[in-house]
Amino acid sequence: MALLTHDVWHTQTAHLLSTCGHLVTCDHFGEPSHTKAILAFAFGELHDVNLSLADRVCQLPDSLPCYAQSEIAYHLEQPLLHAIHSSDYQTTTDVARRARELGCPKNITLVAQAWHAPRCIHTCNQMGFEVAALRVVNAFSSHDPQFWVRSAHDWCLKERWRQLPWVDLSAVTTTSLNAQLTHYRHITSRCSGQKWFGLPVK
């Protein structure tokens, strides 16, 4: 895992990430052909990033069973595809748990958005999976209904918020989560002179 600072925005975000310890991005690692299955996590609701994640899946061996969140599965025609559907908002834990219930083998290639990948890896490890390979897409969805997937800044805001001891993610929806995060964003901006950890609030 490594903090990506290849452009100005990521450099500006570096200080914020340094206050959150585990909040880093991931790059590709491992050899997918040595794993037993693919587990693909969606990023937001719109097609743009999820289509790119589907493209990553298509670059992997067809012989591997693929367990993909529905936003990614929509774009796939894998011969061994297991779509992870839900009419409710799904947390990373929800997706990993459902993949396990569907019989996903433990030794996996993980496909995820680069900033989401560290949490996906941690969650999968906690669920008993072994993430032996990773393929990522380092992009955001600027107009997604889930505002926390629109930029690195918004993603970091959500990741910082979800660490607060009173946060309960057990029964959230996109609408309620947007509302809670918007409120949190206003509080943090007022407390730091219209900036959040030195970064302007957009």
HELIX and SHEET records of a PDB file:
HELIX    1   1 VAL A    8  SER A   18  1                                  11    
HELIX    2   2 PRO A   32  HIS A   34  5                                   3    
HELIX    3   3 HIS A   47  CYS A   58  1                                  12    
HELIX    4   4 SER A   70  ALA A   73  1                                   4    
HELIX    5   5 THR A   92  GLU A  101  1                                  10    
HELIX    6   6 ALA A  117  GLN A  126  1                                  10    
HELIX    7   7 PHE A  147  VAL A  149  5                                   3    
HELIX    8   8 ALA A  152  TRP A  161  1                                  10    
HELIX    9   9 THR A  174  CYS A  191  1                                  18    
SHEET    1   A 5 LEU A  81  ILE A  84  0                                        
SHEET    2   A 5 CYS A  66  GLN A  69  1                                        
SHEET    3   A 5 ALA A  37  ALA A  40  1                                        
SHEET    4   A 5 ASN A 107  GLN A 113  1                                        
SHEET    5   A 5 GLU A 130  VAL A 137  1                                        
SHEET    1   B 2 LYS A 195  TRP A 196  0                                        
SHEET    2   B 2 LEU A 199  PRO A 200 -1                                        
END                                                                             
